[in-house]
Amino acid sequence: GDIYLDPYSGWYAVRDEAFYGEDETEVRVDGLRYSKETGTELTWTEEASYFFRLSAYQDRLLEFYEREGFLYPETRRNEIAEFVRSGLRDLSISRTTFDWGVPVPGDPDHVMSVWVDALTNYLTGVGFPATDDDAFTRYWPADVHVIGKDIARFHSVYWPAFLWSAGLELPRKVFAHGFLYNQGEKMSKSVGNVIDPHALIGEYGLDQVRFFLLREVSFGQDGSYSHDGIVSRINADLA
């Protein structure tokens, strides 16, 4: 099968709940190592882990990206194809250093990596493994997964490989939208610059907020919010 048990060591991000290769990390001026992609602090981890043979699907994924209109926008598809082309490593899919989570069937010392059981929720949410039930036949395969660009790899590399391995159909499309920044800065609870959409609606109105987002943020790309920006747009186009 595609799953096997082996020792594992690597850089792990608790917040991202993901491992990163050496080339995906950087050491900053504080002497600590961080993920280049997410900016999350990393710790070196060594443990036994179950692995998924992701490397076996590299060529099939590349052929799939070329042949099918699967991942949008094109910039995301190019980024993901380049990631796959650079070489896929087998994927650690379980942890032993904590005990909360979904236990690995037949091996309760391991729990599933959270994004593994999160992805399978797409299936169980529509009735899997009861594949003959009305809900499953109606809703799977999904017409489109609309996701953030930071989880495009999970949905367009890992998820297709998992589904192929299980003999299940893939979602027809994945659309990875960009980020909405606050005055050019990524929103973060730790920084304290997260914007409450309900507060925005209360101040400016629902239609005004919708118009601003659709007008200022190109579909699939990053955009930026500011008080001055939304006021200027409302006054220029809606007043």
ZADO-1210 file (C-alpha; in nm, 4 decimals, padded with zeros to 6 digits):
<atoms>
<atom x="00.0000" y="00.0000" z="00.0000" code="GLY" pos="1"/>
<atom x="00.0903" y="00.3677" z="00.0096" code="ASP" pos="2"/>
<atom x="00.1319" y="00.3952" z="00.3893" code="ILE" pos="3"/>
<atom x="00.4306" y="00.2706" z="00.5901" code="TYR" pos="4"/>
<atom x="00.5951" y="00.3260" z="00.9308" code="LEU" pos="5"/>
<atom x="00.9449" y="00.4747" z="00.9536" code="ASP" pos="6"/>
<atom x="01.1603" y="00.7002" z="01.1762" code="PRO" pos="7"/>
<atom x="01.1316" y="01.0693" z="01.0953" code="TYR" pos="8"/>
<atom x="01.3175" y="01.3867" z="01.1764" code="SER" pos="9"/>
<atom x="01.2560" y="01.7369" z="01.0491" code="GLY" pos="10"/>
<atom x="01.1547" y="02.0962" z="01.1155" code="TRP" pos="11"/>
<atom x="00.8024" y="02.1145" z="01.2578" code="TYR" pos="12"/>
<atom x="00.5706" y="02.4139" z="01.2974" code="ALA" pos="13"/>
<atom x="00.3227" y="02.3737" z="01.5824" code="VAL" pos="14"/>
<atom x="00.0991" y="02.6568" z="01.4553" code="ARG" pos="15"/>
<atom x="00.0950" y="02.5259" z="01.0966" code="ASP" pos="16"/>
<atom x="00.0854" y="02.1614" z="01.2103" code="GLU" pos="17"/>
<atom x="00.3210" y="02.0779" z="00.9253" code="ALA" pos="18"/>
<atom x="00.6792" y="01.9714" z="00.8592" code="PHE" pos="19"/>
<atom x="00.9113" y="02.1741" z="00.6352" code="TYR" pos="20"/>
<atom x="01.2163" y="02.0744" z="00.4346" code="GLY" pos="21"/>
<atom x="01.5473" y="02.2472" z="00.5028" code="GLU" pos="22"/>
<atom x="01.5161" y="02.4534" z="00.1843" code="ASP" pos="23"/>
<atom x="01.1750" y="02.5819" z="00.3010" code="GLU" pos="24"/>
<atom x="01.3208" y="02.7355" z="00.6182" code="THR" pos="25"/>
<atom x="01.5408" y="03.0285" z="00.7152" code="GLU" pos="26"/>
<atom x="01.7380" y="03.1332" z="01.0223" code="VAL" pos="27"/>
<atom x="01.6598" y="03.4904" z="01.1281" code="ARG" pos="28"/>
<atom x="01.8569" y="03.7434" z="01.3291" code="VAL" pos="29"/>
<atom x="01.7228" y="03.6005" z="01.6568" code="ASP" pos="30"/>
<atom x="01.8998" y="03.2722" z="01.5771" code="GLY" pos="31"/>
<atom x="01.5739" y="03.0791" z="01.5451" code="LEU" pos="32"/>
<atom x="01.4516" y="02.8926" z="01.2378" code="ARG" pos="33"/>
<atom x="01.1272" y="02.9867" z="01.0635" code="TYR" pos="34"/>
<atom x="00.9144" y="02.8737" z="00.7716" code="SER" pos="35"/>
<atom x="00.9797" y="03.0956" z="00.4690" code="LYS" pos="36"/>
<atom x="00.6188" y="03.0544" z="00.3565" code="GLU" pos="37"/>
<atom x="00.4271" y="03.1235" z="00.6775" code="THR" pos="38"/>
<atom x="00.6824" y="03.2886" z="00.9076" code="GLY" pos="39"/>
<atom x="00.6090" y="03.0324" z="01.1792" code="THR" pos="40"/>
<atom x="00.8824" y="02.9377" z="01.4268" code="GLU" pos="41"/>
<atom x="01.0079" y="02.5808" z="01.3816" code="LEU" pos="42"/>
<atom x="01.1425" y="02.3159" z="01.6175" code="THR" pos="43"/>
<atom x="01.3543" y="02.0116" z="01.5311" code="TRP" pos="44"/>
<atom x="01.1478" y="01.6955" z="01.5869" code="THR" pos="45"/>
<atom x="01.2476" y="01.3280" z="01.5850" code="GLU" pos="46"/>
<atom x="00.9884" y="01.0509" z="01.6170" code="GLU" pos="47"/>
<atom x="00.8406" y="00.7437" z="01.4505" code="ALA" pos="48"/>
<atom x="00.5794" y="00.8347" z="01.1930" code="SER" pos="49"/>
<atom x="00.3491" y="00.6829" z="00.9383" code="TYR" pos="50"/>
<atom x="00.4281" y="00.8040" z="00.5880" code="PHE" pos="51"/>
<atom x="00.2261" y="00.8350" z="00.2704" code="PHE" pos="52"/>
<atom x="00.4141" y="00.7518" z="-00.0531" code="ARG" pos="53"/>
<atom x="00.3618" y="01.0943" z="-00.2066" code="LEU" pos="54"/>
<atom x="00.6749" y="01.0591" z="-00.4193" code="SER" pos="55"/>
<atom x="00.5020" y="00.7872" z="-00.6225" code="ALA" pos="56"/>
<atom x="00.2497" y="01.0430" z="-00.7520" code="TYR" pos="57"/>
<atom x="00.4874" y="01.3137" z="-00.8753" code="GLN" pos="58"/>
<atom x="00.4676" y="01.2340" z="-01.2469" code="ASP" pos="59"/>
<atom x="00.0938" y="01.1734" z="-01.2362" code="ARG" pos="60"/>
<atom x="00.0359" y="01.5092" z="-01.0671" code="LEU" pos="61"/>
<atom x="00.2442" y="01.6971" z="-01.3238" code="LEU" pos="62"/>
<atom x="00.0596" y="01.5286" z="-01.6105" code="GLU" pos="63"/>
<atom x="-00.2702" y="01.6097" z="-01.4404" code="PHE" pos="64"/>
<atom x="-00.1863" y="01.9800" z="-01.4058" code="TYR" pos="65"/>
<atom x="-00.0971" y="01.9986" z="-01.7751" code="GLU" pos="66"/>
<atom x="-00.4064" y="01.8151" z="-01.8939" code="ARG" pos="67"/>
<atom x="-00.6846" y="01.9302" z="-01.6642" code="GLU" pos="68"/>
<atom x="-00.8190" y="02.2731" z="-01.5703" code="GLY" pos="69"/>
<atom x="-00.7923" y="02.1813" z="-01.2028" code="PHE" pos="70"/>
<atom x="-00.6176" y="02.4577" z="-01.0088" code="LEU" pos="71"/>
<atom x="-00.6854" y="02.8303" z="-01.0468" code="TYR" pos="72"/>
<atom x="-00.5685" y="03.1010" z="-01.0844" code="PRO" pos="73"/>
<atom x="-00.2847" y="03.0208" z="-01.3243" code="GLU" pos="74"/>
<atom x="-00.0250" y="03.1788" z="-01.0948" code="THR" pos="75"/>
<atom x="-00.1146" y="02.9273" z="-00.8208" code="ARG" pos="76"/>
<atom x="-00.1034" y="02.6396" z="-01.0683" code="ARG" pos="77"/>
<atom x="00.2433" y="02.7426" z="-01.1836" code="ASN" pos="78"/>
<atom x="00.3671" y="02.7691" z="-00.8232" code="GLU" pos="79"/>
<atom x="00.2323" y="02.4257" z="-00.7320" code="ILE" pos="80"/>
<atom x="00.3654" y="02.2637" z="-01.0496" code="ALA" pos="81"/>
<atom x="00.7109" y="02.4056" z="-00.9760" code="GLU" pos="82"/>
<atom x="00.6935" y="02.2710" z="-00.6195" code="PHE" pos="83"/>
<atom x="00.6055" y="01.9229" z="-00.7473" code="VAL" pos="84"/>
<atom x="00.8656" y="01.9406" z="-01.0238" code="ARG" pos="85"/>
<atom x="01.1383" y="02.0128" z="-00.7678" code="SER" pos="86"/>
<atom x="01.0822" y="01.6657" z="-00.6204" code="GLY" pos="87"/>
<atom x="00.8234" y="01.5220" z="-00.3829" code="LEU" pos="88"/>
<atom x="00.9229" y="01.3493" z="-00.0604" code="ARG" pos="89"/>
<atom x="00.7055" y="01.0939" z="00.1141" code="ASP" pos="90"/>
<atom x="00.4744" y="01.2655" z="00.3589" code="LEU" pos="91"/>
<atom x="00.4635" y="01.2232" z="00.7365" code="SER" pos="92"/>
<atom x="00.0968" y="01.1767" z="00.8301" code="ILE" pos="93"/>
<atom x="00.1049" y="01.0873" z="01.2018" code="SER" pos="94"/>
<atom x="00.2472" y="01.2160" z="01.5313" code="ARG" pos="95"/>
<atom x="00.3425" y="01.0533" z="01.8618" code="THR" pos="96"/>
<atom x="00.4498" y="01.3593" z="02.0635" code="THR" pos="97"/>
<atom x="00.0924" y="01.4450" z="02.1675" code="PHE" pos="98"/>
<atom x="-00.2188" y="01.2385" z="02.2320" code="ASP" pos="99"/>
<atom x="-00.5023" y="01.4649" z="02.1198" code="TRP" pos="100"/>
<atom x="-00.6418" y="01.3969" z="01.7763" code="GLY" pos="101"/>
<atom x="-00.7772" y="01.1052" z="01.5741" code="VAL" pos="102"/>
<atom x="-00.5911" y="00.7800" z="01.6592" code="PRO" pos="103"/>
<atom x="-00.4331" y="00.5875" z="01.3725" code="VAL" pos="104"/>
<atom x="-00.6469" y="00.2740" z="01.3195" code="PRO" pos="105"/>
<atom x="-00.4705" y="-00.0233" z="01.4773" code="GLY" pos="106"/>
<atom x="-00.1958" y="00.1881" z="01.6374" code="ASP" pos="107"/>
<atom x="-00.3297" y="00.4116" z="01.9164" code="PRO" pos="108"/>
<atom x="00.0207" y="00.5404" z="01.9996" code="ASP" pos="109"/>
<atom x="-00.0060" y="00.7533" z="01.6836" code="HIS" pos="110"/>
<atom x="-00.2567" y="01.0266" z="01.6025" code="VAL" pos="111"/>
<atom x="-00.3279" y="01.1512" z="01.2518" code="MET" pos="112"/>
<atom x="-00.1766" y="01.4815" z="01.1453" code="SER" pos="113"/>
<atom x="-00.4624" y="01.7281" z="01.1753" code="VAL" pos="114"/>
<atom x="-00.4705" y="01.8257" z="00.8072" code="TRP" pos="115"/>
<atom x="-00.5067" y="01.4578" z="00.7094" code="VAL" pos="116"/>
<atom x="-00.8310" y="01.4138" z="00.8991" code="ASP" pos="117"/>
<atom x="-00.9329" y="01.7693" z="00.8002" code="ALA" pos="118"/>
<atom x="-00.9117" y="01.6843" z="00.4306" code="LEU" pos="119"/>
<atom x="-01.1084" y="01.3627" z="00.4748" code="THR" pos="120"/>
<atom x="-01.3897" y="01.5683" z="00.6295" code="ASN" pos="121"/>
<atom x="-01.4808" y="01.6643" z="00.2737" code="TYR" pos="122"/>
<atom x="-01.5747" y="01.2988" z="00.2240" code="LEU" pos="123"/>
<atom x="-01.7255" y="01.2101" z="00.5612" code="THR" pos="124"/>
<atom x="-01.9314" y="01.5291" z="00.5552" code="GLY" pos="125"/>
<atom x="-02.1266" y="01.3927" z="00.2581" code="VAL" pos="126"/>
<atom x="-02.1631" y="01.0408" z="00.3932" code="GLY" pos="127"/>
<atom x="-01.8463" y="00.8454" z="00.3096" code="PHE" pos="128"/>
<atom x="-01.8019" y="00.5477" z="00.3264" code="PRO" pos="129"/>
<atom x="-02.1687" y="00.5125" z="00.2276" code="ALA" pos="130"/>
<atom x="-02.0840" y="00.5939" z="-00.1348" code="THR" pos="131"/>
<atom x="-02.4221" y="00.4745" z="-00.2650" code="ASP" pos="132"/>
<atom x="-02.6243" y="00.7111" z="-00.0453" code="ASP" pos="133"/>
<atom x="-02.8022" y="01.0075" z="-00.2020" code="ASP" pos="134"/>
<atom x="-02.5882" y="01.2673" z="-00.0215" code="ALA" pos="135"/>
<atom x="-02.2610" y="01.1230" z="-00.1466" code="PHE" pos="136"/>
<atom x="-02.3731" y="01.0724" z="-00.5054" code="THR" pos="137"/>
<atom x="-02.5206" y="01.4230" z="-00.5111" code="ARG" pos="138"/>
<atom x="-02.2262" y="01.6148" z="-00.3650" code="TYR" pos="139"/>
<atom x="-01.9174" y="01.4140" z="-00.4601" code="TRP" pos="140"/>
<atom x="-01.7071" y="01.4874" z="-00.6488" code="PRO" pos="141"/>
<atom x="-01.7293" y="01.8513" z="-00.5411" code="ALA" pos="142"/>
<atom x="-01.7604" y="02.1072" z="-00.8197" code="ASP" pos="143"/>
<atom x="-01.5013" y="02.3355" z="-00.6589" code="VAL" pos="144"/>
<atom x="-01.2992" y="02.3794" z="-00.3402" code="HIS" pos="145"/>
<atom x="-01.2569" y="02.7526" z="-00.2667" code="VAL" pos="146"/>
<atom x="-00.9545" y="02.7885" z="-00.0383" code="ILE" pos="147"/>
<atom x="-00.6847" y="03.0303" z="00.0748" code="GLY" pos="148"/>
<atom x="-00.3575" y="03.0315" z="-00.1166" code="LYS" pos="149"/>
<atom x="-00.1665" y="02.9244" z="00.1961" code="ASP" pos="150"/>
<atom x="-00.3303" y="02.5804" z="00.1838" code="ILE" pos="151"/>
<atom x="-00.3125" y="02.5313" z="-00.1941" code="ALA" pos="152"/>
<atom x="-00.0443" y="02.2647" z="-00.1511" code="ARG" pos="153"/>
<atom x="-00.2670" y="02.0554" z="00.0752" code="PHE" pos="154"/>
<atom x="-00.5596" y="02.0704" z="-00.1677" code="HIS" pos="155"/>
<atom x="-00.3793" y="02.0396" z="-00.5005" code="SER" pos="156"/>
<atom x="-00.0896" y="01.8044" z="-00.4167" code="VAL" pos="157"/>
<atom x="-00.1661" y="01.5948" z="-00.1086" code="TYR" pos="158"/>
<atom x="-00.5433" y="01.5683" z="-00.1516" code="TRP" pos="159"/>
<atom x="-00.5410" y="01.4455" z="-00.5142" code="PRO" pos="160"/>
<atom x="-00.2760" y="01.1856" z="-00.4269" code="ALA" pos="161"/>
<atom x="-00.4785" y="01.0630" z="-00.1276" code="PHE" pos="162"/>
<atom x="-00.7919" y="01.0315" z="-00.3405" code="LEU" pos="163"/>
<atom x="-00.6112" y="00.8496" z="-00.6206" code="TRP" pos="164"/>
<atom x="-00.4656" y="00.6097" z="-00.3663" code="SER" pos="165"/>
<atom x="-00.8150" y="00.5407" z="-00.2293" code="ALA" pos="166"/>
<atom x="-00.9638" y="00.4994" z="-00.5772" code="GLY" pos="167"/>
<atom x="-01.1952" y="00.7995" z="-00.5377" code="LEU" pos="168"/>
<atom x="-01.2804" y="01.0828" z="-00.7745" code="GLU" pos="169"/>
<atom x="-01.1107" y="01.4207" z="-00.7330" code="LEU" pos="170"/>
<atom x="-01.2954" y="01.7505" z="-00.6901" code="PRO" pos="171"/>
<atom x="-01.3414" y="01.9070" z="-01.0322" code="ARG" pos="172"/>
<atom x="-01.1635" y="02.2339" z="-00.9511" code="LYS" pos="173"/>
<atom x="-00.9694" y="02.4084" z="-00.6764" code="VAL" pos="174"/>
<atom x="-00.9642" y="02.7886" z="-00.6587" code="PHE" pos="175"/>
<atom x="-00.7002" y="02.9386" z="-00.4284" code="ALA" pos="176"/>
<atom x="-00.7814" y="03.3008" z="-00.3461" code="HIS" pos="177"/>
<atom x="-00.5294" y="03.5532" z="-00.2176" code="GLY" pos="178"/>
<atom x="-00.4957" y="03.7300" z="00.1174" code="PHE" pos="179"/>
<atom x="-00.6682" y="04.0473" z="00.2323" code="LEU" pos="180"/>
<atom x="-00.4085" y="04.2643" z="00.4038" code="TYR" pos="181"/>
<atom x="-00.4638" y="04.5413" z="00.6581" code="ASN" pos="182"/>
<atom x="-00.2842" y="04.8465" z="00.5195" code="GLN" pos="183"/>
<atom x="-00.0347" y="04.6178" z="00.3482" code="GLY" pos="184"/>
<atom x="00.0295" y="04.3944" z="00.6510" code="GLU" pos="185"/>
<atom x="-00.0878" y="04.0349" z="00.6919" code="LYS" pos="186"/>
<atom x="-00.3623" y="04.0099" z="00.9526" code="MET" pos="187"/>
<atom x="-00.2662" y="03.8200" z="01.2659" code="SER" pos="188"/>
<atom x="-00.4273" y="03.7696" z="01.6058" code="LYS" pos="189"/>
<atom x="-00.0851" y="03.7937" z="01.7683" code="SER" pos="190"/>
<atom x="-00.0205" y="04.1321" z="01.6013" code="VAL" pos="191"/>
<atom x="-00.3715" y="04.2494" z="01.6855" code="GLY" pos="192"/>
<atom x="-00.4592" y="04.3876" z="01.3420" code="ASN" pos="193"/>
<atom x="-00.7429" y="04.1525" z="01.2467" code="VAL" pos="194"/>
<atom x="-01.0468" y="04.3346" z="01.1072" code="ILE" pos="195"/>
<atom x="-01.3911" y="04.2261" z="01.2284" code="ASP" pos="196"/>
<atom x="-01.6130" y="04.2007" z="00.9178" code="PRO" pos="197"/>
<atom x="-01.9259" y="04.2533" z="01.1290" code="HIS" pos="198"/>
<atom x="-01.7833" y="04.5810" z="01.2576" code="ALA" pos="199"/>
<atom x="-01.7059" y="04.6877" z="00.8992" code="LEU" pos="200"/>
<atom x="-02.0614" y="04.6118" z="00.7917" code="ILE" pos="201"/>
<atom x="-02.1974" y="04.8002" z="01.0902" code="GLY" pos="202"/>
<atom x="-01.9917" y="05.1079" z="01.0017" code="GLU" pos="203"/>
<atom x="-02.0169" y="05.1149" z="00.6212" code="TYR" pos="204"/>
<atom x="-02.3051" y="04.8836" z="00.5247" code="GLY" pos="205"/>
<atom x="-02.3113" y="04.5339" z="00.3760" code="LEU" pos="206"/>
<atom x="-02.3392" y="04.6333" z="00.0098" code="ASP" pos="207"/>
<atom x="-02.0654" y="04.8940" z="00.0488" code="GLN" pos="208"/>
<atom x="-01.8232" y="04.6385" z="00.1962" code="VAL" pos="209"/>
<atom x="-01.9079" y="04.3874" z="-00.0763" code="ARG" pos="210"/>
<atom x="-01.8537" y="04.6499" z="-00.3446" code="PHE" pos="211"/>
<atom x="-01.5191" y="04.7569" z="-00.1994" code="PHE" pos="212"/>
<atom x="-01.3868" y="04.4006" z="-00.1851" code="LEU" pos="213"/>
<atom x="-01.5037" y="04.3142" z="-00.5367" code="LEU" pos="214"/>
<atom x="-01.3740" y="04.6441" z="-00.6782" code="ARG" pos="215"/>
<atom x="-01.0379" y="04.6572" z="-00.5017" code="GLU" pos="216"/>
<atom x="-00.9332" y="04.2909" z="-00.4888" code="VAL" pos="217"/>
<atom x="-00.8687" y="04.1208" z="-00.8220" code="SER" pos="218"/>
<atom x="-01.0207" y="03.7722" z="-00.8152" code="PHE" pos="219"/>
<atom x="-00.7543" y="03.5282" z="-00.7005" code="GLY" pos="220"/>
<atom x="-00.4992" y="03.7954" z="-00.6088" code="GLN" pos="221"/>
<atom x="-00.4033" y="03.9674" z="-00.2841" code="ASP" pos="222"/>
<atom x="-00.5790" y="04.2852" z="-00.1774" code="GLY" pos="223"/>
<atom x="-00.5437" y="04.5453" z="00.0947" code="SER" pos="224"/>
<atom x="-00.7971" y="04.7132" z="00.3219" code="TYR" pos="225"/>
<atom x="-00.7669" y="05.0531" z="00.4858" code="SER" pos="226"/>
<atom x="-01.0213" y="05.2933" z="00.6330" code="HIS" pos="227"/>
<atom x="-00.9144" y="05.5653" z="00.3895" code="ASP" pos="228"/>
<atom x="-00.9363" y="05.3230" z="00.0987" code="GLY" pos="229"/>
<atom x="-01.2925" y="05.2085" z="00.1624" code="ILE" pos="230"/>
<atom x="-01.4137" y="05.5637" z="00.2342" code="VAL" pos="231"/>
<atom x="-01.2554" y="05.6929" z="-00.0876" code="SER" pos="232"/>
<atom x="-01.4075" y="05.4102" z="-00.2919" code="ARG" pos="233"/>
<atom x="-01.7553" y="05.4601" z="-00.1444" code="ILE" pos="234"/>
<atom x="-01.7419" y="05.8367" z="-00.2000" code="ASN" pos="235"/>
<atom x="-01.6092" y="05.8023" z="-00.5548" code="ALA" pos="236"/>
<atom x="-01.8440" y="05.5311" z="-00.6818" code="ASP" pos="237"/>
<atom x="-02.1445" y="05.5014" z="-00.4516" code="LEU" pos="238"/>
<atom x="-02.2133" y="05.8441" z="-00.3013" code="ALA" pos="239"/>
</atoms>
